Amino acid sequence: MNRTAARRTALAASLLVALAGPARAQSAENPMLILTVTGGWITGGEMWRVSRQPALVAPAGVDTVGLERRLQTGAVVGVDATLFRSPHIGYSVGLTFLGVSTESRCAPPAQWAVDPNYVNEHACSDVQGRNLGTSAVAIQFGLTWRPIATGGIQPYLKGVAGPAYLGESFVETSGTVPLPNDSGQITYPVKTLLGDPNPRTLTWVATLSAGVTLAMSPGAQFRFEAREVLTDLPVATGPGNPLTQGTPAPIGSRIFHLPSFTVGLDIVLEQARRPHRY
C-alpha cells in the first residue's frame, strides 16, 4: 500500500470514529430508577375445613366439632425499586408485607358430651370468630413493561416472584378454657382442637400486576395497580388424632389466587446526561 492510500484509509477511519462517537452518545438511554412506596388491600376467602374433628372429654367421652379457617381481607404494604435501562423494560425488586390474616370457626355438635367443666364447649366458643395474625413477608424479583415511556400517563404490566416468610400457623386451632384451680381462682388453660407442632414458615409468592402512573412533577408520580397474588399456603386436609398429644392434623398445601389493589407514590431518579462536544 503506498503512502497516499494509507493516508486516505487513516482519514476515512478517523471520520468514521468521529461520526460514530456522537451517534452513540445521542442514542444511549439514561438509566431511570423509580422508588415506590405502596399500600392497599388483598382479598380473602375459604381456606380449609374439617367437618368432623374428635375432641376428647374426660374421662371417656368424645365430642365431634367442625373446624374451619378463612382468609380475611387484609392490608398490603410494600417498598419497590425498578431500574429502566431501556425505555420499555425495567428490572424490579420489592419487599411486600401481605396481611393475610385468618379467622377460625368452630361448629358445635348437636349435643355436647357430659362434662362438668364444659372444656370443649368453652374452647369451641373461644375459637369461633377469632382473628389470627397470620401474614406473609415476600421479597420478589421480576420485570416491568411499559408500552409508553413518555408522557404524564403511562400504563404498565409487571410480573414478580420470590420467597416469602409466613407468620404464625395457618392450621393450629386452639381455644382458652376458664377453669377454677385448687384455690378457687379462675385460670385459662389452652385446649388444642387441631394441632400444628411444626408450622411451615417458608413459601413463595408470585404477583401479576397491571397499573398506570400519573405524573405530578418531574420527580414524583402516583401509581394505581391491580394485582393477582398467587401463593402456596399450608392447609389441614383431615382431622387430627385426639389420642396424640396436640392432636396434629394431616397438613397439605394449596395455591391461592388473591386479587389485590394498591396505590403508590413514586420517586423518580434519572441519571444526569454528560455534556458532549461535537
Helices and strands as residue ranges (DSSP letters): H 3-27, E 32-42, E 45-57, E 61-71, E 74-84, E 89-98, E 102-107, H 119-127, E 130-132, E 135-145, E 153-167, E 173-176, E 179-180, E 186-187, E 190-194, E 202-217, E 220-236, E 251-270
